Amino acid sequence: MMSHCYLVTTFILLVLAKYGVADKKHTFSFEIRRQKTPTEQYINHGHHFGRKFQEVIEGPGPRDNDSIALYRFLDDEFYGEIVIGHPGQKLNVAFDTTWSYSWVISSKCSSIKTIGCYFHNKYDHNKSSEYKKDGRPFAMDLGTYNLTGFYSYDNISIAHSNVTAQSFIEMVYVPYEFVFNKADGVMGLGLKTDENYDPFFYTLLKQKKIKNPIFSIYLNRDRQSNRGGNVMLGFVDLKHVHKTKVGKKIVYDNFTYLPVENYAYWQFQMDQVVVKVSKDNNVVVCEKGCKAIVDTSSNAIVGPQADIAQIHDAINANEFFLHRYTVNCDTVNKLPKIDFMLGGTNFTLSGEDYTVKMSYHSVTICLSAFIPANTIQEQDRWILGGAFLAEFYTVYDVQARTIGFVKTN
C-alpha cells in the first residue's frame, strides 16, 4: 500500500542502507496456475500435463495465463515492469492488492514543482499513437498525503500479455516522499468497486488474455537472488506450496480459504495474533478477531498502535526513528514466534521473518517489520505485507471473492 508508513519505511531504509546490504534473505516471486474454484481443485488434477500433451499433438494454442517478474528495492519495495502505448514506454510499477485503480506518473508532473516526480520514468501520452483522451480529474486523500491526476486510455503490456484501451490515471502530483520510491506508479490488483472502471486484471479477463479468474503471489526470500518474485495470472504453481513425503507419496499442504468481506480491498477476518513469549506466557492481540488486508507492495506489517505496542514490548523492541523499532541483532534467532490465526489455522512467523538486518559501514541494526498505524483507516485493520506474505503463498479468486493462504517452501 502506498501509505505514509510505507514511504517512511522506504526513506529510513534508503538512508541506512544506501551503501549497505540486507543480511536477511528477502526476495519475492509470484505465479498463478489454472484452477477450478476453489484453487486446490485445479492443483489436484493433471490439467497442466494434459495441456502440454495437447500442445505436442495439436501445437501450442493462445496463452491463457502469464507470470510477471518482480524485483526488490531496499528490502521494502517490490515492483515489476510494464510497457504503455505505442511505441512502448517502460515504467516500473508496484503490483498492489490494496489498489483497484492503476496509475503512473505523468510527464505533466513537474519535477520543479513536485519533488516526488524526481528520478522517475514518466508516461508521455503525446508520444503514443494508441493514447485516447479521457480527461476526468482524479483526486484521492490518503490521510497523510494526496494524489492528483486525470484519467487516460492506452494499451498496456506486461510479460507476454497486453490489453488495449486500459483506463488508468496520469498523476500530476505525488508527495515528496515518492522521490525515494523505485516504482513509477501502481498496477492495481484490487477488486472491482466502480461500475465505470475495470481494474487491469478484469480487463485481462474481459479481453480473454487470461482464462481463469485467479491470480497468485509467491514471495521468494532467497537473498542470493535479486528477484523480488512473481505475480502469476490465471494459475497456481504447485512448486511454491509446502509439501511433505509420506512413504512414496508427496502430500501438499491445503490452502486455507477466507471470504472477502470488503470489496474495496482483499479484506478478511483474522481470528487473533499470539506472541508466544514462553511456554506459560502468551501475549494476545486482536483477541476478539479483527479485520486484515494483504499488501503486496511493501514489507511492513501494520496494525493498531496499541496492538503493535504490545508486540514490541513482548519482543523487547526499542523505538528508533519515525515510528520504526529495532531489536538486538544478537537475539533475532531467539525472538518469540508469532501466530496469525486465519480461519482457525495458525500461520507462524519466526524472529528472522519479522525483522530485517541492515548494515551501513560499521553500523548494523535489526528493524522490526511491525509498524504502528498512523492514519484513521489503518487503525481499524491490520495490513499484512511482505514480511508475512514471503512465508505464505496466496491465491486470489476475483469471481468467488475468496483469498487463500498456504505455507510455502
C-alpha positions in Angstrom: 0.0 0.0 0.0 1.4 3.4 -1.0 0.8 4.7 2.5 2.7 7.1 4.8 4.0 4.1 6.8 5.3 2.6 3.6 7.0 5.8 2.5 8.6 6.3 5.9 9.9 2.8 5.8 11.4 3.3 2.4 13.0 6.6 3.5 14.7 5.0 6.5 16.0 2.1 4.6 17.4 4.4 1.9 19.3 6.5 4.5 20.6 3.5 6.5 21.3 1.1 3.6 22.2 3.1 0.6 25.7 1.5 0.7 24.8 -1.4 2.9 23.5 -4.9 2.4 20.5 -6.7 3.6 21.6 -9.6 5.7 18.3 -11.2 5.5 17.0 -13.4 2.7 14.4 -11.2 1.1 13.3 -12.0 -2.4 9.8 -12.4 -3.9 8.2 -14.5 -6.6 4.7 -14.7 -7.9 2.9 -17.3 -10.0 -0.6 -18.3 -11.0 -1.8 -21.6 -12.4 -5.2 -22.6 -14.0 -7.6 -24.0 -11.4 -11.2 -24.6 -10.6 -12.9 -22.8 -7.8 -11.5 -23.2 -5.2 -8.0 -23.2 -6.5 -7.0 -26.5 -4.9 -9.3 -28.5 -7.2 -7.2 -27.5 -10.2 -4.0 -28.4 -8.3 -5.3 -31.9 -7.6 -5.8 -32.8 -11.2 -3.3 -33.3 -14.0 -4.5 -30.4 -16.2 -1.1 -28.9 -16.6 0.3 -32.2 -18.0 -2.8 -32.6 -20.2 -2.3 -29.2 -21.7 1.4 -30.0 -22.5 0.4 -33.3 -24.2 -2.3 -31.5 -26.2 0.3 -28.9 -27.3 2.6 -31.7 -28.6 -0.3 -33.2 -30.7 -2.1 -30.0 -31.8 0.6 -27.3 -31.4 0.5 -24.5 -28.9 -2.7 -22.5 -28.6 -3.1 -18.9 -27.4 -1.8 -18.1 -23.9 -4.4 -18.2 -21.1 -2.1 -17.3 -18.2 1.1 -15.3 -17.5 3.7 -14.6 -14.9 5.1 -11.2 -14.0 8.7 -10.9 -12.6 9.1 -8.7 -9.6 12.2 -7.1 -8.2 13.1 -5.8 -4.8 14.3 -2.4 -3.8 15.9 -1.8 -0.3 14.2 -4.9 1.1 11.0 -2.9 1.3 9.5 -2.2 -2.1 8.5 -4.7 -4.8 8.0 -3.7 -8.3 7.8 -5.0 -11.9 7.9 -3.6 -15.4 5.1 -2.6 -17.7 5.1 -1.1 -21.2 2.5 1.6 -22.1 1.5 2.8 -25.5 3.0 2.5 -29.0 5.9 2.8 -29.3 6.2 1.4 -25.8 7.2 3.4 -22.8 8.7 1.3 -20.0 7.8 2.1 -16.4 8.3 0.3 -13.0 5.1 -0.2 -11.0 4.1 -1.8 -7.7 1.6 -4.6 -8.3 -0.6 -3.7 -5.4 -3.5 -5.6 -3.9 -4.6 -2.6 -2.0 -5.4 -0.5 -5.1 -8.2 -1.2 -7.7 -7.1 1.8 -9.8 -3.8 1.8 -11.8 -1.8 4.9 -12.2 1.6 6.2 -13.4 3.5 9.4 -13.0 2.6 11.7 -15.9 5.1 13.8 -18.0 2.9 16.7 -16.9 4.1 16.1 -13.3 6.7 18.9 -13.0 9.9 17.9 -11.2 10.4 21.5 -10.3 7.1 22.0 -8.6 6.7 18.4 -7.4 9.8 16.9 -5.8 8.2 13.4 -5.7 8.5 13.2 -9.5 12.3 13.4 -9.5 14.2 10.3 -10.6 11.1 8.6 -12.1 10.2 7.4 -15.5 7.1 9.3 -16.7 4.4 8.5 -19.2 4.0 10.9 -22.1 0.7 10.4 -23.9 1.8 12.7 -26.7 4.3 10.0 -27.7 1.8 7.2 -28.0 -0.3 6.6 -31.1 -2.7 4.4 -29.1 -3.5 7.1 -26.5 -7.1 8.0 -26.1 -8.2 11.0 -24.1 -10.5 10.8 -21.1 -9.6 13.8 -19.1 -11.8 13.3 -16.0 -10.0 14.6 -12.9 -8.8 12.3 -10.1 -8.0 13.2 -6.5 -7.5 11.0 -3.5 -6.9 12.0 0.1 -4.9 9.2 1.8 -4.7 10.9 5.2 -1.1 11.9 5.3 -0.8 12.9 1.6 -2.8 13.5 -1.6 -2.6 12.2 -5.1 -3.9 14.2 -8.0 -4.2 13.4 -11.7 -6.5 12.7 -14.6 -7.8 9.6 -16.4 -6.5 8.4 -19.8 -6.7 5.3 -22.0 -3.8 3.4 -23.7 -2.5 -0.1 -24.4 -0.6 -1.8 -21.5 1.7 -4.8 -21.8 3.0 -7.0 -19.0 5.3 -10.0 -19.5 3.7 -11.9 -22.5 0.2 -10.3 -22.3 -1.3 -7.0 -23.4 -4.6 -5.2 -23.1 -6.0 -2.4 -25.3 -7.6 0.8 -24.2 -7.0 0.3 -20.5 -8.2 3.1 -18.3 -5.6 4.4 -15.8 -4.6 7.6 -14.1 -1.8 10.0 -15.0 -0.6 11.5 -11.8 0.5 15.1 -11.9 1.0 15.5 -8.2 2.6 13.0 -5.8 4.1 13.8 -2.3 7.8 14.5 -1.9 8.4 11.1 -0.2 7.9 9.4 -3.6 11.3 10.6 -4.7 12.6 7.6 -2.6 10.4 5.1 -4.4 11.7 2.8 -7.2 8.1 2.4 -8.6 6.8 5.0 -11.0 3.2 4.1 -10.2 0.8 1.3 -9.3 -0.8 -1.6 -11.1 -3.9 -2.2 -9.1 -4.8 -5.8 -8.3 -7.7 -4.9 -6.0 -11.3 -5.9 -6.6 -13.7 -4.0 -8.9 -15.5 -1.4 -6.9 -16.5 1.2 -9.5 -19.0 0.2 -12.3 -17.3 2.7 -14.6 -13.8 1.3 -14.0 -12.3 -2.1 -14.9 -9.1 -2.9 -12.9 -6.3 -4.3 -15.0 -6.9 -7.9 -14.1 -10.6 -7.6 -15.0 -9.6 -6.2 -18.4 -7.3 -9.2 -19.0 -10.2 -11.5 -18.3 -12.7 -9.4 -20.5 -10.3 -9.4 -23.4 -9.7 -13.1 -22.9 -5.9 -12.8 -22.3 -6.3 -14.7 -19.1 -8.8 -17.6 -18.9 -9.2 -18.3 -15.1 -10.3 -15.6 -12.7 -7.5 -16.1 -10.2 -4.0 -14.8 -9.6 -1.5 -16.0 -7.0 1.5 -14.4 -5.3 4.7 -16.1 -4.2 7.5 -14.1 -2.4 11.0 -15.6 -2.6 13.2 -14.7 0.3 16.5 -16.0 -1.1 19.0 -13.2 -0.6 21.2 -14.7 -3.3 18.7 -13.6 -5.9 17.9 -10.0 -7.0 14.4 -11.2 -8.0 11.6 -9.9 -5.8 9.2 -12.6 -7.0 6.4 -13.2 -9.5 2.7 -12.4 -9.9 1.1 -15.4 -11.6 -2.0 -14.6 -13.6 -4.6 -17.3 -14.2 -2.8 -20.2 -12.3 -1.3 -21.5 -9.1 2.2 -23.1 -9.2 2.4 -26.2 -7.1 6.2 -25.9 -6.7 5.6 -23.0 -4.3 3.3 -25.0 -2.0 4.8 -26.7 1.0 4.9 -30.5 0.8 5.8 -33.5 2.8 6.7 -37.0 1.7 4.5 -39.8 3.1 6.1 -43.1 2.1 6.5 -42.7 -1.7 3.7 -40.2 -2.0 4.1 -36.4 -2.0 1.4 -34.6 0.0 0.9 -30.9 -0.5 -0.5 -28.7 2.3 -4.1 -27.5 1.9 -5.0 -23.9 1.3 -7.0 -22.0 3.9 -9.7 -20.0 2.1 -11.3 -17.0 3.6 -14.2 -14.9 2.2 -13.5 -11.3 1.2 -15.5 -9.0 3.4 -14.8 -5.6 2.0 -14.9 -5.4 -1.8 -12.7 -2.3 -1.8 -9.8 -4.4 -0.6 -8.9 -8.1 -0.3 -10.1 -7.8 3.3 -10.8 -10.8 5.5 -11.3 -11.7 9.2 -8.3 -12.5 11.2 -9.0 -14.6 14.4 -6.2 -13.4 16.6 -2.5 -12.7 16.8 -0.4 -14.5 19.5 3.1 -13.7 20.6 4.5 -16.9 22.1 6.9 -15.3 24.6 7.3 -18.5 26.6 5.5 -21.8 27.4 3.4 -20.1 30.1 3.3 -16.6 28.7 1.4 -15.7 25.5 0.6 -12.1 24.5 -2.6 -12.0 22.6 -3.7 -9.1 20.4 -6.7 -8.9 18.0 -8.2 -11.2 20.7 -11.8 -11.0 19.6 -11.0 -11.0 15.9 -10.1 -8.1 13.6 -10.1 -7.0 10.0 -7.0 -7.6 7.9 -5.8 -7.0 4.3 -2.7 -8.0 2.4 -0.3 -5.6 0.8 2.0 -6.9 -1.9 3.8 -3.6 -2.5 5.8 -3.3 0.8 7.4 -5.4 3.5 5.7 -3.9 6.6 3.1 -5.4 8.9 0.9 -2.5 10.1 -1.5 -2.7 13.0 -3.4 -0.6 15.5 -1.0 1.3 17.7 -2.0 -0.4 20.9 -1.6 -3.9 19.4 1.8 -3.1 17.9 3.0 -1.6 21.2 2.2 -4.8 23.0 4.1 -6.8 20.3 7.1 -4.6 20.6 7.1 -4.9 24.3 7.0 -8.7 24.1 10.0 -8.8 21.7 11.9 -6.1 23.6 12.0 -3.7 20.7 13.1 -0.1 21.1 11.8 2.9 19.3 14.3 4.1 16.7 13.1 6.7 14.2 9.9 7.7 12.6 7.8 5.0 14.2 10.3 2.3 13.4 11.5 -0.1 16.1 14.7 -2.1 16.4 15.7 -5.3 18.3 19.0 -6.6 19.4 20.5 -8.4 16.4 22.1 -11.0 18.7 18.6 -12.0 19.8 16.9 -12.4 16.5 17.1 -16.2 16.5 15.7 -16.3 20.0 12.8 -14.0 19.4 9.3 -15.4 20.1 7.3 -16.9 17.3 4.1 -15.1 16.4 1.0 -16.9 15.3 -1.5 -15.2 13.0 -4.7 -17.3 13.1 -6.7 -17.3 9.9 -9.8 -19.5 9.5 -8.7 -21.4 12.6 -5.3 -22.2 11.2 -2.1 -20.7 12.6 0.3 -19.0 10.2 3.5 -18.6 12.2 6.4 -16.2 11.8 9.8 -16.5 13.4 12.1 -13.7 14.5 14.0 -13.9 11.3 10.8 -13.5 9.4 9.6 -10.3 11.1 13.0 -8.5 11.3 15.3 -7.1 8.7 19.1 -6.8 9.4 20.6 -3.8 7.7 24.3 -2.7 7.7 25.8 0.6 6.9 29.6 0.7 7.2 30.3 -0.3 10.8 26.7 0.2 11.9 24.2 -2.7 11.9 20.6 -2.6 13.1 17.7 -5.1 13.0 14.4 -3.4 12.2 11.1 -4.8 13.2 8.7 -5.3 10.3 5.8 -4.2 12.7 4.8 -0.6 12.3 2.0 1.2 14.3 -0.8 2.6 12.2 -0.7 6.4 11.8 -3.9 7.0 9.8 -7.6 6.6 10.9 -8.1 4.0 8.1 -5.2 1.8 9.3 -6.2 2.0 12.9 -9.3 -0.1 12.1 -7.4 -3.1 10.5 -4.2 -4.9 10.1 -2.1 -4.8 6.9 0.0 -7.9 6.2 2.9 -7.0 3.9 5.9 -8.9 2.6 7.3 -10.0 5.9 4.1 -12.1 6.2 3.5 -12.9 2.6 7.0 -14.2 1.9 6.2 -17.1 4.2 2.8 -17.9 2.7 1.7 -18.4 -0.8 -1.5 -16.6 -1.6 -4.2 -17.1 -4.2 -6.9 -14.5 -5.1 -10.2 -15.5 -6.7 -12.0 -12.5 -8.2 -15.1 -14.5 -9.1 -15.6 -16.4 -5.8 -14.2 -13.4 -3.9 -12.0 -15.5 -1.7 -8.4 -15.4 -0.7 -6.3 -18.5 0.1 -3.2 -19.0 2.2 -0.8 -21.9 2.4 2.7 -22.3 3.8 5.3 -22.0 1.0 8.6 -23.9 0.5 
